[in-house]
Amino acid sequence: MEMGDRANQAAYATPSFSLEIKDSRAMLGERGYFECHFAGNPKPDILWYRNGKIVIANERVKIRTEEHSSTLTIYPVEVEDFGFYKCRAMSDAGSCESIAKLIESTSETLTEEERTQLEELYVTKRNGKIGKNGSKKVEKVEVVVEE
């Protein structure tokens, strides 16, 4: 093996995730989102899959890959979007995968944090009350969850 070949081989680093994708919850019509951070040399190519099939970006599905991160955003979420997602990083040095699930949220399954986010979004959209520096002017919020 020549010296140049050894130097090139030493520079190779198998792709890895410093932030793997995590299960995400979304309501129909709202936003679904996954994010991963990766490393590797050479820089790995990133592919996203849903239920084993490659995800192709379109007007509802956006894939954004930068130097060391990639995001998959779905808006608005439709029934067929729920399921298992995989982010695959691959290069000549190898590959790695991270798997998570997009889970349907309903009013009964919302976490307290999700309820708060939806309340703020609803009030902001309905009242259009955005203050200086983007702060929301909300005096009172009442949420009714139908059982």
N, C-alpha and C positions, 0 to 999 in steps of 0.2 A: 504494500500500500504506500502510495506516495505521500509526502508531507502535506500537500494541498488537500488531498482526500481526507486525511486525518483531521485537519483543521475544519473542513466543512462538516465532517461527521460530528465533531465535538460541539459545533455551534448548533446542531439540531437539538430541539427540545420537544418532546412529545406534547401534543395539545393537552391542556388541563383547564378546569374551571376554578376560578377563585370565588365565584358566586354562581351556584347552580340555580336552575329555574325552580320555582316553588309552586305548590298548588295555588290556584287562583279561583276566586268566586266572582260570579257576575250574574246579574239579572238579565232576562231577555230585554233587548233594546238598549242595554247599557254597554260599558266598555270592558273588554277582557284584555289582560296584559300579562306578559311574561318578560323577564329580563335575565340575561346571564352575562358574566364577565369571564373572559378566557385569556389564555396565554399560550405561547408555543412559537417555535422557530423551525421552519418558516411560519409566518402568520397563517393560521388555519383558515380554511373556508368554513362558513357556517351554513348549515341547512336546518330548516325547521320541518317537523312532521306532525300531522294530526292523525291519530289512530293508524299509524304505520304508513301513511301516504304523504308525499312531499307537499308542503304548504306553498301555494303560489300567491304572491302579493296581487292584490286587486284594489278596487275602490273601498272595500270594507276591511281588508286585511293588509296591514302595513308592516313591513320588515325593515328595520334600520340596523345596519351593522357598521360600527366604527372601529377604531384601532384595536380596542380590547373589550368591546361590549356589543351585544346584539339585543334588540327588543322586538317582540311580536305584539302588535296591537290589533284588536278586533273591535270594530265599532260600525254599526250596532251588532251586538251578539245575537245570533239566531240559533234555533234549536240544534241544528247540525254542527254547530261550533263546539258543543260540550263534548268532552272526551279527554283522551290522553295526548299530551304534546311532548315532543322530544326535540331537544336542541343537540345537534351533532357538530362537533368541531373536528375537522380532518385536514391533514397535510401529509407530505411525504414522510414525515417523522412518526405518524400514527394518527389515532383518533380517540375521542372520548364522547360520551353521551350523558345527558341529564334529562330526566323524565319527570313530568308533573301532570296534574289534571286540571282542566277547567270545569268547575263545578257550578251547577245552577243554584243561584240564591233565590229564595222567595221571602216574603215578608216574615214567615215563621222561622226561617233559618238565618236571618241576618244577625251578625254580631253587633255589639253595642257600637263599635268603631264604624262599621258599615252603616248603621242607622244614622249616626251623627253626620257622616259624609254625605249621605243622601239627603238628609234634612237641610244641610247647608246648601247643597247644589239646588234643591227644589226651591228653597226660599230665594236664593240669588236669582235663579232663572225667572221665577214668578214675579218678584218685586223689582228686579233689575237694580237693586240697591247695592252699588259698589262704591265704596268711599275712596279717599285718597290712598295711594300705595296699595290698591287692590283690597283693602279691608272691607269686610262685609258689615253692613249696618243692619243687624237683626235685633229687634227688641224682644220678640217672643216667638217661640217655635212650639207648635203643638203637633204631635204625631199621633195619628190614630191607626192602629194596626187591627185590621179586621180578622177575627178568628174564624 
